[in-house]
Amino acid sequence: MAAPVSNVGISSGERSAFRCTSFQKKTRSRLIAIPGTRPSVQNGQLLVSTGVTSLDYLLGGGLAVGTVLLIEEDLYDSYSRMILKYFLAEGVVCRHELFVAAAQDNPNDILQELPAPILDDVAFPKPVEQPRLSCEPQDSLDAMKIAWRYQNLPKVQSALASSSRFGHYYDVSKTMEPEIRQAAKCHCFYFPDHPTQSSTTHSPMLQSYSALLKSLQEVIHREGFFIAAPMSKSRNILRVGLHSLGSVLWGDDLSCHDSPRHRHALTTFLYGLRALLRSSLSVAVVTIPSRLIQDSSLMGSITQLCDYAIALESFKGSERETNPLYKDYHGLLHVHQVPHLNCLASQLPDHKDLAFKLKRKQFTIELRRQRFFMLTHKMRDLIKCNEQSASKVRSDHPCQSSLKVSKILTCFWDIMG
């Protein structure tokens, strides 16, 4: 048995230094507190909302900062454009900065079509009427109903009240008020306003994509969105919306020929875009007319260069538009890719049978299996009704029995699609 160590002759300062060790408690690193963001419960990544709450749920809670969401456009580019406007509208409400690039429509026209928020807590500065001076005794009594210290305070908050919330709801039947839209800082890139110049050097990237990437890099550097930038002011998020890349209007021939001349132009741009977003507080949504790209391997490379990938399949102009099985929906949504950030496996949704519909005021994504369950219950009720009279019909009129059985089978195969 070891003898106890004697503390005789050791001062209190030496005794405290003797007890001190190099052990330090491991603490979780604090994330940047930015309005309209929240950390992921799965991997701790900073997330922003797409503006569609059901889409946020499918993508693992939202879009991670520094990632790219690829949207394969539907047939008439109506619903993919709507999701892009939802994404930009969420940035306006959260006071994030916007960068919008397009070649067909002017980005200012896209911003004017943003849906209006339907929450009551979205408050923006408005002029406050000055209180009237009255000499009537009744008015003075009414003015004394409120405490004197709160009487001269403004009636409307001077800051955005809902900027700290994650995800909002919007009314697609109304457009956002100009006062709300102008409160956010927007950067626009309209390709016809940036004429291309002939270059002697050979580059795999088109001049249109090169000018777009250079303009985005200048905005990120000038506005201080780089992660390595000094913390001289409060940080913010830059939302990047790129509409219909790969189309002819951008000077790309991916959708024109089976063997395009600029085959690697878009992939080179996406590679540079993702590298730029990885080092900045930015998140991008890119729409591509994938139905016009004939090369499936090239489309696979485009998908791999993005972090998230979804596809919209609209029923407009197809046989499913008149099919009673799909009468409650306007199209199908396919989730092709979800990133695995800070984890070993990606969080793909368990359900693949997804459909979207545009209500009078809202765009939602639902599980189409609910429609299947409803029809199966109806068919079960139909079978139960026929079971009671089955024996009598079978003995008296065997032909009618076979007709009813064929009707039930026809209903079943309609349900199965």
Secondary structure, DSSP 8 states (H G I E B T S, - for coil): -------TT--HHHHHHHH--S------------TTEEE-TTT--EEE--S-HHHHHHTTSSEETT-EEEEE--TTSSHHHHHHHHHHHHHHHTT-EEEEEESSS-HHHHHHT-EEE--TT---------------HHHHHHHTTS-GGGTTS-SS-SS-TTTTSS---EEEEEE--HHHHHTS-EEEEEGGGS-----SS--SS-HHHHHHHHHHHHHHHHTT-BTTS--SS----EEEEE-STTSGGGT--TTT-SS-TTTTHHHHHHHHHHHHHHTBTEEEEEEE-GGG---HHHHHHHHHTSSEEEEEEE-TTSGGGS-GGGTT-SEEEEEEE----SSSS----S---EEEEE-SS-EEEEETHHHHHHHHHHHHHHHHHHHHTHHHHHHH-HHHHHHHHHHHHHHHHHHH-
